[in-house]
């Protein structure tokens, strides 16, 4: 079994402790404290995390997250570092499936929250795992949020896919990690190339792609 999710989790926990609770992230309006609290709720409070996909529960989820965020920051980070074995998204059977891209993205949310960042060099197995997941979620995001034909091409030759028709108007090219960030709604902090009509490219660049 691979350990990409576990490694990203530990690196993120280390980074959160280094930068502290008050740094900006790519999640608009959220500091590192807010993001850390979100991750704990996601893994430990299914009743609250359900608000991400069930609007009637969104207010409850935000109340739980805001309350948890008031706890001492090192305690919050420790709960990220050591998820409960029973977690529906982080148990030993599902961790790599559900968290390989999740923790890569949130690690980058912190890394790229301020200017001066550079993309990390990912080894090929890690990059391929991210591409596999990004391809799946990216198809959903583009189908729901962007009603123009788009071709997504991984820059290192891992593959490509097309959404919205056989004759794409826009081609989106980038390394696996950059595509994962772009397709999760972090377009402004992703190093990709968009080829096609300027109006359509801007529409994709500003679309709300997060699922």
WOLIN-V232485 format. One record per residue. N is the residue number from 0. PSI is psi in whole degrees, 0 to 359 (NA if undefined). D_LAST is the distance of its C-alpha to the last C-alpha in whole Angstrom. Layout:
n=N psi=PSI d_last=D_LAST
n=N psi=PSI d_last=D_LAST
This chain:
n=0 psi=140 d_last=27
n=1 psi=168 d_last=25
n=2 psi=27 d_last=25
n=3 psi=315 d_last=22
n=4 psi=316 d_last=20
n=5 psi=319 d_last=23
n=6 psi=316 d_last=24
n=7 psi=320 d_last=21
n=8 psi=311 d_last=21
n=9 psi=320 d_last=25
n=10 psi=320 d_last=25
n=11 psi=316 d_last=22
n=12 psi=316 d_last=24
n=13 psi=316 d_last=27
n=14 psi=318 d_last=26
n=15 psi=318 d_last=25
n=16 psi=325 d_last=28
n=17 psi=315 d_last=30
n=18 psi=336 d_last=28
n=19 psi=180 d_last=28
n=20 psi=353 d_last=26
n=21 psi=18 d_last=26
n=22 psi=152 d_last=25
n=23 psi=158 d_last=22
n=24 psi=176 d_last=18
n=25 psi=347 d_last=16
n=26 psi=108 d_last=14
n=27 psi=126 d_last=15
n=28 psi=355 d_last=18
n=29 psi=133 d_last=18
n=30 psi=179 d_last=21
n=31 psi=327 d_last=21
n=32 psi=315 d_last=22
n=33 psi=316 d_last=19
n=34 psi=317 d_last=17
n=35 psi=317 d_last=20
n=36 psi=320 d_last=20
n=37 psi=316 d_last=16
n=38 psi=323 d_last=16
n=39 psi=316 d_last=19
n=40 psi=317 d_last=18
n=41 psi=321 d_last=15
n=42 psi=334 d_last=18
n=43 psi=348 d_last=21
n=44 psi=78 d_last=20
n=45 psi=328 d_last=18
n=46 psi=326 d_last=19
n=47 psi=322 d_last=17
n=48 psi=339 d_last=14
n=49 psi=340 d_last=13
n=50 psi=343 d_last=13
n=51 psi=325 d_last=9
n=52 psi=348 d_last=8
n=53 psi=97 d_last=12
n=54 psi=322 d_last=13
n=55 psi=339 d_last=17
n=56 psi=1 d_last=16
n=57 psi=317 d_last=14
n=58 psi=319 d_last=18
n=59 psi=315 d_last=19
n=60 psi=319 d_last=17
n=61 psi=324 d_last=17
n=62 psi=317 d_last=21
n=63 psi=315 d_last=21
n=64 psi=315 d_last=19
n=65 psi=321 d_last=22
n=66 psi=316 d_last=25
n=67 psi=326 d_last=24
n=68 psi=344 d_last=24
n=69 psi=349 d_last=27
n=70 psi=162 d_last=28
n=71 psi=133 d_last=30
n=72 psi=316 d_last=28
n=73 psi=328 d_last=29
n=74 psi=319 d_last=29
n=75 psi=314 d_last=25
n=76 psi=322 d_last=25
n=77 psi=326 d_last=27
n=78 psi=332 d_last=25
n=79 psi=315 d_last=22
n=80 psi=328 d_last=25
n=81 psi=83 d_last=26
n=82 psi=155 d_last=23
n=83 psi=145 d_last=25
n=84 psi=336 d_last=26
n=85 psi=357 d_last=25
n=86 psi=134 d_last=21
n=87 psi=341 d_last=19
n=88 psi=350 d_last=16
n=89 psi=19 d_last=19
n=90 psi=163 d_last=22
n=91 psi=336 d_last=24
n=92 psi=333 d_last=23
n=93 psi=352 d_last=20
n=94 psi=309 d_last=19
n=95 psi=326 d_last=19
n=96 psi=314 d_last=17
n=97 psi=342 d_last=14
n=98 psi=353 d_last=15
n=99 psi=310 d_last=17
n=100 psi=323 d_last=14
n=101 psi=312 d_last=12
n=102 psi=332 d_last=16
n=103 psi=311 d_last=16
n=104 psi=314 d_last=13
n=105 psi=329 d_last=15
n=106 psi=315 d_last=18
n=107 psi=331 d_last=18
n=108 psi=321 d_last=16
n=109 psi=314 d_last=20
n=110 psi=321 d_last=22
n=111 psi=14 d_last=20
n=112 psi=337 d_last=21
n=113 psi=164 d_last=24
n=114 psi=158 d_last=26
n=115 psi=359 d_last=28
n=116 psi=159 d_last=25
n=117 psi=146 d_last=26
n=118 psi=145 d_last=23
n=119 psi=151 d_last=24
n=120 psi=111 d_last=26
n=121 psi=140 d_last=24
n=122 psi=162 d_last=27
n=123 psi=315 d_last=26
n=124 psi=320 d_last=25
n=125 psi=314 d_last=23
n=126 psi=320 d_last=21
n=127 psi=323 d_last=21
n=128 psi=320 d_last=19
n=129 psi=318 d_last=17
n=130 psi=318 d_last=17
n=131 psi=314 d_last=17
n=132 psi=319 d_last=13
n=133 psi=326 d_last=12
n=134 psi=319 d_last=13
n=135 psi=306 d_last=12
n=136 psi=329 d_last=8
n=137 psi=322 d_last=9
n=138 psi=318 d_last=11
n=139 psi=312 d_last=8
n=140 psi=315 d_last=6
n=141 psi=322 d_last=9
n=142 psi=323 d_last=11
n=143 psi=325 d_last=9
n=144 psi=337 d_last=9
n=145 psi=116 d_last=12
n=146 psi=51 d_last=15
n=147 psi=150 d_last=17
n=148 psi=129 d_last=18
n=149 psi=134 d_last=17
n=150 psi=130 d_last=19
n=151 psi=124 d_last=17
n=152 psi=123 d_last=20
n=153 psi=128 d_last=21
n=154 psi=339 d_last=24
n=155 psi=13 d_last=25
n=156 psi=17 d_last=26
n=157 psi=340 d_last=23
n=158 psi=184 d_last=22
n=159 psi=165 d_last=20
n=160 psi=160 d_last=18
n=161 psi=138 d_last=18
n=162 psi=136 d_last=16
n=163 psi=5 d_last=17
n=164 psi=170 d_last=21
n=165 psi=347 d_last=24
n=166 psi=82 d_last=24
n=167 psi=139 d_last=22
n=168 psi=333 d_last=22
n=169 psi=139 d_last=21
n=170 psi=126 d_last=21
n=171 psi=119 d_last=18
n=172 psi=137 d_last=20
n=173 psi=170 d_last=20
n=174 psi=160 d_last=21
n=175 psi=312 d_last=18
n=176 psi=321 d_last=17
n=177 psi=322 d_last=17
n=178 psi=320 d_last=15
n=179 psi=318 d_last=12
n=180 psi=314 d_last=12
n=181 psi=312 d_last=12
n=182 psi=351 d_last=9
n=183 psi=7 d_last=7
n=184 psi=8 d_last=8
n=185 psi=45 d_last=12
n=186 psi=319 d_last=14
n=187 psi=342 d_last=17
n=188 psi=23 d_last=18
n=189 psi=136 d_last=17
n=190 psi=93 d_last=20
n=191 psi=171 d_last=20
n=192 psi=128 d_last=22
n=193 psi=124 d_last=21
n=194 psi=130 d_last=24
n=195 psi=186 d_last=24
n=196 psi=137 d_last=25
n=197 psi=319 d_last=25
n=198 psi=318 d_last=23
n=199 psi=323 d_last=20
n=200 psi=318 d_last=20
n=201 psi=325 d_last=19
n=202 psi=319 d_last=17
n=203 psi=321 d_last=15
n=204 psi=333 d_last=15
n=205 psi=2 d_last=14
n=206 psi=152 d_last=11
n=207 psi=91 d_last=8
n=208 psi=344 d_last=6
n=209 psi=134 d_last=4
n=210 psi=NA d_last=0
